[in-house]
C-alpha cells in the first residue's frame, strides 16, 4: 500500500557513495557509523524530522478518530486533522498534500506501524546474499512489506524466492527493529518495524522475478556494494553475521 512512499523521490536518498568496508569507522551513541557523512551517517535528528514525526502522529490520530468516532461533528474534525497532517507532510516534501492524503487515507481501522521483513542468507564462506533493487540501483537484503494473511516467516521466504530465486526457510528471528531508531534513511511519512530473519537456502534456485530485481549476488560482509540504506545498513548486516556465527544469541529489539 505504501510501497511508493518508501521509494518516493520526495524523500530521496543521497547519490550512491563508493563502496565502504564494514568497520572502517567507529560507532557513536545511536549505533550509527560514519559521523563524517558516509553510508550510515546519523539521520532524522533535525527540526524538520521532528515536525514529520508530529505529522505521522496526527495522521494516526485522525485515522483512529475516524474509526471509532460516532458523532458527525467529531468525524468532521478528524477529517480536518487528517488533511492538516497531509499538508504538514507536504511542506516537508515536494509531494502535493492531496496525493499524500489519498495514500494516508487508504489505511483503515486502528493505526499501527507497517511491517517490513528482511531475509538474511549466508553461504559456507560467510558471504551474504543480496539483490540489486530496480528502484535505486543499490543492493539490499531481499524483503519488503508483509502482506495480511501471511505469517512473518512465510512473508520473508516468499520475498527471498521472488527477489533472488532461492528457496529457503526461516530459522531464527534476528531482530525486531524500529526503522526510526535504526537510522535507515530516508525519513518516511509512516512508522515502520523491521523484522530480520536468519534463513537457510535449500540449494534450489530459479530465476528471480524481473519486476524488482536487477541482479543477485553473494558478497563478503567486509566488502559490500553500495547499499539501499532505507532497506538495510552495514550495522544490520554485521549483526546478522553475528547471529549466523552464534545462533544462541538472543533476538534483538528496540
Secondary structure, 3 states (H helix, E strand, C coil): CCHHHHHCHHHCCCCCCCCCCCCCCCECCCCCECCCCCCCCCCCCCHHHHHHHHHHHHHHHHHHHHHHCCCHHHHHHHHHHHHHHHHHHHHCCCCCHHHHHHHHCCCCCCCCCEEEEEEECECCCCEEEEEEECCCCCEECCEEECCCCCCHHHHHHHHHHHHHCEEEEEEEEEEEEECCCCCCCCCCCCCEEEEEEEEEEEEEECCCCCCCEEEEEEEECCCCCCECCCCCCHHHHHHHHHHHHCCCCCCEEC
